[in-house]
């Protein structure tokens, strides 16, 4: 009986171990892929926030009144800054 169990384990045990190892490696790969997807999503979210802030800053700068180029040139010529 012991020899039969040992023979069965020798025959089927290797397949079970290989299957368990394959499942373990597949789980590791899936976890890695999920982590990479989360990191990519985080990077995209940060990039979107930075882009939105940049647009807001550019819009705010465009709304600030600035002296015209002619006024600046006149000030430089008359040395009034």
C-alpha positions, 0 to 999 in steps of 0.5 A: 500500500505504501509503495502504491501511494509513493508511486501515485505521488511520484506520478501525479505529485509532480503534475500537481506541484508543477500546476501549483507552481504555474498558478503561483507564477501566474498570480505573481504576474497578474499582481505585477500587471495590476500594480503597473496599471495602477501606477500608470493610472496614477501618473496619468492623473497627476499629468492631467492635474498638472496640465489643468493647473498650467492652463489655469496659470496661463489663463491668469497670466493672459488676464493681467494687464501689461504695458504695450511694447510701445509704452515700454520702448518709450520708457526705455528711451526716456529712461523712466522705468 
